[in-house]
Amino acid sequence: MAVALHRPITLSAILLGAAPILIALGAALAVRSPLAVAHPLAAGLLFLWITSDTSLLVVIARAERRRPPVRKVIATLAAAALAALFVPPPAVRAALLSLPGLAAAIAVLVVVHFCWGLAAARRQWRAASQARWIAAASELLPPALVRLAAAELRLLHLVLFRWGAAPDVPSGCQGFAYHRHLTPMAVTLLALQAIEVAVHHLLLAHWSAFAAYILFVLSDVGLVYMIGLIKSFRLRPVLLTPAGVRIRTGIAIDRFASYDSIAAVETAFDSTLVKDRGTLNAGLLAWPNLVLRLGTPIPRRPLLRPRPPITAIAFRLDDPEPFVRALRWRLENGQT
């Protein structure tokens, strides 16, 4: 069985991704300085050059053979042009728009990108059978931004609307719950988090209202994620599918192990196995009561340095016996 190899996420790759953001933030701060306000046209042109040049260099560095597609170049330049119009203060923006040639060039870039992207989005909408709007929106906006927005919308839908919804158990699958032991501990942590946020907000407000506001926003985001995680424990049970075992711990963990990759299922084990670097502990707050030993390791995406593949998955179920019986029956009967 072929195992896909993942290249490690090196420090240079992280710097390459963070460089345009950091440079753009630095340019955004510089364009609001007193010197930039005194020389708005020069500041605006410099900001436009920095954002477009930095973005293009990153696109070229990531492209195959350092030759990015024409459409990606146009999209990058259009994004830099829009940033040059919306990020600087009004005086700098007015100075840029006072140049008719520059204003026309920005308009042409944006229109070409929009029309080209709209045509591609229409093709994606017709071709894609699932997540059509994500595929279509990715033709007009950065795909990573679209995926992030889609994930945030799914989380908000989970937090705000999916009250009393049925667990996600597709047809032909068996679901096994783990939320009854995990939810009370998570709710306790949520209550402690809310108290801590309130105390920190009151103390910080005496020192800086702006810092208190930033903490309030970040804390609210954390509370929303925590509520979504707690609700997802019940909605995303562990599954026995026709092809294998899908280990899920809410929205935090989702791993699949095919039946032919499972060497054994164990109910008695020691802490050495759970703490081993090759073991994925999906129990979160609780000590696991089941371990799947894998004959075929599952590769993990490296972060900064290579990580050992997953050779065992530890997790906890509210009632493990039905799961063990069903899984052993499938393994003994050769279901793959």
N, C-alpha and C positions, 0 to 999 in steps of 0.2 A: 504494500500500500504506500503510495507516494505521499510524502509529507511536505507541505508547502513551507518554505523557509522564509522568514521575515528578516529584513534588514533592520539592525538596531537603529533606534532614534538617537542619533549622535548629537553632541553638543553643537556641532556646526549646523546641523539641520534645524535645531531649535533656534539658533541665532539667525539663520537665514529666514525663518518664519517670523521672528520677532523684530528683525531689523527694520522693515518698512513701517511697522506700527510705531516703534520707538522714534524713528526719524520723523515720521509724520506728526507725532505728538510734540516733538521738539520744535519742528517748524511752525506748528499751530501756536505754540507759546511765544515763539520769536516774532511772529507776524502781528502779535498784539502788544508788542513792546513800544515804548515811547519813540524809539528810533524808527520803527516801522510806520507808526502813525505820522511821523514827520516826513517820511518819504514813501507814500503809499504805493505808487506805481512800481518802484524798484522792489519794494517788499513783496507785492503781489506777484511780480514776474519771478522773483527768487523762490517764492513758495510754490508756484506752479512748476518751476523747473525741478525743485527738490522732490516733490511728490511724484511727478511723472517719471523722472529719471530713476528714482529708487524703485518704483513699482515695476518699471520695464526691466531693470537689471535682475530683479527677483524672478520675473516671468521667464527671462532668457536663461537664467541659471537652472531653473526647474525643467525647462523644455528639453525634449529629446534632441540630441546633437546641437543644443543651444539654438534651435530654430523654432520659435513659437509660431503657431498658426496666426495668419493675418487677423482673423476675427478676435483672437485673444489680445493681440496688440491694440486693436481698436477699442476693445472693451476696457483695457487698462488705461489707455489715454483718456477715454471718456470719463472714467471714474476719477482720475486725477483732475480733469477739468472741472467736474462738478464739485470736487473737494475745494478747488481754488475759488469757487464762487460762493460756497456756503460756509466754509470754515473761517476765513478772515473776517475782520470787522467791516462795517459798511463802507468806511472810507477807502479801504484797500479794494474792496469789491467794485466800488464805483470807478476807481482808477483803472482797473482791468477792463471793465466794460466800456470805458471811454475810447479804447482802441478798436475801431470797427473791424479791422482784419482779425484780431484775436477773438472778438465776440463771434464773428462769423465762423471761424475755425472751430470754436467750442460747440456752436450750434450744429455744424455739420457732423462732428464726431458723435455727438449725442444722438442725432437723428439716425445716422447710419447704424450705430450700435443698436438702437431701439428697433429699427425696421428689420435688421438682420436677426436680432434675437427673437422678435415676434414671429418671424417666419419659421425659425427653428423650434420655438415653443409650440407652434401649431402642429408641426410634424411630430413632436414628442407627445403631444396630447392625443393625437390619433393613434400613435404606435404603442404607447405604454398601456398596459392593462391594469396595473396597480400603481398607486401613488402618482397619478398622471399630473396632478397640479404641482407636485414637487419637481418632477422632471421638466415640466414646462417652465416653472419659475426659475429653475437653475440655468435656463438659457438667457435670462434677462439679468439675473442677479448672481453674485458669487455663490457657487454651489455649497460651500461650507456654511455660508450665512443662511441659505435656505434650509439646509438640514438642521442647523441650530434652531431656527425659528419653528420648524415643524416639530422638533422635539419639545420645545417649550410650550407650544400650543397643545400637544398631546398631554403634557404634564398638567397644564391648567385645566384641560377638559377632565382629566382624572380627578383632580382636587376639587373642582367646583361642581361637577355634574354627575359623576358616576357613583351615586349613593345607592346602595342596595343592588348594584348590578351583579349579574351572574359571573362566576369565575370564568376565565378564559381557558376553556377546554375544547379544542377543536374536535370535529367529528372523527371517530375512530381512535381517540386518545383516552387515557385514564388520568384523572387528576388526583393528586394527593396533597392534602393541606399541611401547612406548617405554621399558619398565622396565629393559632390559639396560644402557643407558648411565646411567640415573638412579639406580638402586638402589645401586650401589657408592658413589657420592658421598654419598647419604643415609645409608647405613650408617656411613660414616666420620664424618659429623656426629653420628650417634647415639652412637658410641663416645666422641667428644670430649665430648659433652654429659654422658654418664654419669660420665666422669672429673672433669669440672668440678663436677658436682653433689656427688660424694663429697668432693672437696677443700673446697668451700664449706661442706658440712655439718660436717666435722670442725673447721674453723676457727670457724664460727659457734657450735658447741656449747660452746666455751670461754667465749663471751661471754654467751649466753642459750640455755638449753635450749628454751624456748618458741619463740623465733625459729627455731631449728634445726628444730624439729618442723614449723612452718609451711612452711619452705623445703623440707623433705622431702616434704610432701604435694603442694605445688605442682610440685616437680620430678618426682615420680612421675606426676602427671597429664600433664606435658609429655612424659615418656618414653612413656607410653601413646599419646598422640596421634602422636608421631613414629613409633612402631612401626606404628600403624594407617595412617599416611600411606605408609610404605614398602611395606606389604603391598598397599595399594590401587593402587599403580602397575601391578602385574601384573593385578589383578582388574578394573580399569576402563580398558580400552584405548580408543583413539580409534575411533569407529565411523563407517562409511558406512551410513546408514539409508535406507529407501525415500524419505524426505522430505528428507534433508539430511545434513550432517556434524555429528557430535557430538564436540566437542573436550573431552577429559577429561584432567586431570592428577591422578590419584588422587582423594582426597576434597577436594582443594584447589580445583579448577577444573572446572566443567561448563557448557559453552556450546554452544548449537545454532545452526547457520547453515543455512537452507534453500538448496536448489540454485539457486533463482531469485534469491537474494540474493548469490550468489558471482559476482564479476566475473572473477576469474582466480586461478590457483594458481601460485606462483612458487617456484623453487628457488634463484635467485640474487638477492641483495638486499644492501643495505648496512646499517650500524648505525643510520643515520638513521631508516630505516623502523621498525626494531625499537624504538628509543627514543622514537618519536613518541607523543604523548599519546593519539592515537586508535588506537594499536595495543595489543591485549591480548597480552602475552607470556606464553604458557602453557608455556614451556620450563623455568621454575623455575631449577634449578641449571646447566642446560646451554644452550649457544647454539643457537637454533632453526635448523633446516635447511629449513623450509617456511613459507610465508606465504600465507594466504588473503586476497585483497583483496575487500572487500565492496562491491557496488553499492548495497545497501540497508543503511545503518548500523544497528547494534544499540544501542538506548538503554541507558545504564547508570544504575543508581539513584544519585542524588547523595548525597554525604556532606558535610554542612556547606555545601558550595557546589556548583553545577552542574559536572558533568564532561562532556567531549566524548563523543559516542557512539563505539562501536567501529567503525572503518572497515577494520581489518585484524586478523587473528589469526595470531600467530607461534607455532610449536610445533616439537617435534622428535620424529621417529620413528626407531626403530632401523633400519628399511629403508624409506626413503621412496618408492622407485621403484614398487612395486606400488600404493601408495596414489595416487600421482600418475596412473598409468595408469587405475586404476579411476575416479577422480574425473573426469578429463578425458573418459573415455568417457561417463559419465553426463551431464556438462555438454553434450557435443557431440550426444548423442542426445536432448537436451531432457527429461531426467527431472526432474520437479518434484514 
